Amino acid sequence: MEPIFTTDLFLPLQVELVTLLRSLSPSDWYLPTIAGSWRIKHVAAHILDGDLRRISLHRDGLSMGPKDSSPPEYGDLVTFLNGLNASWISATERLSPRVLTDLLEWAGPQVADFFASLPPHEAALFPVAWAGEERSENWMDISRDYTEKWHHQAQIRDAAGAAPLMSRRWLYPVLALSMHALPYTFRRTDAPIGSALNVSIEGEAGGQWSLVREAGRWKIRAGEEPGPSATVRMDADTAWRLFFNGLGPEDAGRRIEATGDAGLSATFMTARAVMV
């Protein structure tokens, strides 16, 4: 798997978001989304929260706790982030859609400029926990942020009936980075060395990957392995919804074609490229 560089996508993606939000009617902002109980306004506010946190904590060095404290366990981190998200959404109920959009229009370029300044292979401030990493390089953390922005905008577009950003330019980096969630997803799944799960995503933005069992670990690779233990096939719309917690088990089973080892396929259905 080669590094995935996305710094040049942040500004054009932000333009797409602001243009979309400015086209919404007042009632559109309260349409339900696939993001649980969140409406469009809540998802937009969450994107803004990510931008403001990034430039405050990372660019400007704001501290939110003791610097010598040990990293939290995965479950504790999820609980902490859920609390941050909930408190922010509650506070932004008093902001109008216009104010939210204006703030997004200001913050987006700040984040894009900051990401462009970071050496891609130096250690990131935030490791990508859903990939099981305790240390990530900047390119991985930046691309994780891109997948956040893309999939939340996709939730808004889905709710508003707007055209999705599904071309290869936009979506392939999201899907390719999401594959890094698979070794962590399979960390407790045992199989003989050499066992492989092939993942095929059809369409312009798709590709082929394989998850291969090595000594003591699973490793994700580009391309398919010959004679795999199992194979899963799906379209790109199914893939992003699965990885970003927008597809229930029943729909996943209906939309994903699985052959071979049923246990490996079932574990794949639980893969998420977000903190859940």
Long-range contacts (C-beta under 8 A, 24 or more apart in sequence): 1-176, 1-179, 1-180, 1-209, 1-220, 1-221, 1-222, 2-222, 3-120, 3-121, 3-137, 3-139, 3-140, 4-139, 4-140, 4-143, 4-173, 4-176, 4-177, 5-120, 5-139, 5-142, 5-143, 6-142, 6-143, 6-146, 6-173, 7-112, 7-115, 7-116, 7-142, 9-146, 9-169, 9-170, 9-173, 10-108, 10-111, 10-112, 10-115, 10-146, 10-149, 11-108, 11-109, 11-112, 13-146, 13-149, 13-150, 13-153, 13-165, 13-170, 14-104, 14-105, 14-108, 14-109, 14-112, 14-149, 16-153, 16-165, 17-47, 17-104, 17-108, 17-149, 17-153, 17-156, 18-101, 18-104, 18-105, 18-108, 20-153, 20-156, 20-157, 20-160, 20-162, 21-97, 21-100, 21-101, 21-104, 21-156, 22-101, 23-162, 24-97, 24-160, 26-97, 28-160, 29-97, 31-159, 31-160, 32-159, 33-155, 33-156, 33-158, 33-159, 34-155, 34-158, 34-159, 34-241, 34-246, 35-152, 35-155, 35-246, 38-89, 38-155, 39-159, 40-156, 40-159, 40-160, 41-92, 41-97, 41-100, 42-89, 42-92, 43-152, 43-155, 43-156, 43-159, 44-97, 44-100, 44-101, 44-104, 44-156, 45-88, 45-89, 45-92, 45-95, 45-100, 46-85, 46-88, 46-89, 46-152, 47-104, 47-148, 47-149, 47-152, 47-153, 48-92, 48-100, 48-103, 48-104, 48-107, 49-84, 49-85, 49-88, 49-92, 50-145, 50-148, 50-149, 51-104, 51-107, 51-108, 51-110, 51-111, 52-103, 52-107, 53-84, 54-111, 54-114, 54-145, 55-107, 55-110, 55-111, 55-114, 57-125, 58-114, 58-125, 58-126, 59-110, 59-114, 71-127, 71-134, 74-129, 77-129, 77-275, 78-275, 78-276, 81-275, 111-145, 115-142, 115-145, 118-142, 128-180, 129-275, 130-181, 130-184, 130-272, 130-273, 130-274, 130-275, 131-180, 131-181, 131-183, 131-184, 131-273, 132-183, 132-184, 132-187, 140-177, 140-180, 143-173, 143-177, 144-177, 146-173, 146-174, 146-177, 147-173, 147-174, 147-177, 147-178, 147-244, 147-273, 148-274, 150-174, 151-240, 151-243, 151-244, 151-274, 154-240, 154-244, 155-246, 164-237, 166-203, 166-204, 166-205, 166-236, 166-237, 167-204, 167-205, 168-204, 168-205, 170-205, 171-205, 171-236, 171-240, 172-205, 172-206, 172-207, 174-240, 174-243, 175-201, 175-205, 175-206, 175-207, 175-236, 175-239, 175-240, 175-243, 176-207, 176-209, 177-273, 178-239, 178-240, 178-243, 178-271, 178-273, 179-209, 179-220, 180-220, 180-273, 181-243, 181-271, 181-272, 181-273, 182-209, 182-211, 182-218, 182-220, 182-268, 182-271, 183-211, 183-217, 183-218, 183-219, 183-220, 185-267, 185-268, 185-270, 185-271, 185-272, 186-211, 186-218, 186-264, 186-267, 187-218, 189-218, 189-263, 189-264, 189-267, 191-229, 191-261, 191-264, 195-229, 195-261, 195-264, 196-225, 196-227, 196-228, 196-229, 196-230, 197-228, 197-229, 197-230, 197-231, 197-232, 197-261, 197-264, 197-265, 197-268, 198-224, 198-225, 198-228, 198-230, 198-231, 198-232, 199-231, 199-232, 199-268, 200-224, 200-231, 200-232, 200-233, 200-234, 201-233, 201-234, 201-235, 201-236, 201-239, 202-233, 202-234, 202-235, 202-236, 203-235, 203-236, 204-236, 205-236, 206-235, 206-236, 206-239, 228-260, 229-260, 229-261, 229-264, 230-258, 230-259, 230-260, 230-261, 230-262, 230-264, 230-265, 230-268, 231-258, 231-259, 231-260, 232-256, 232-257, 232-258, 232-265, 232-268, 233-257, 233-258, 242-269, 242-271, 243-271, 243-272, 243-273, 243-274, 244-272, 244-273, 244-274, 245-272, 245-274, 245-276
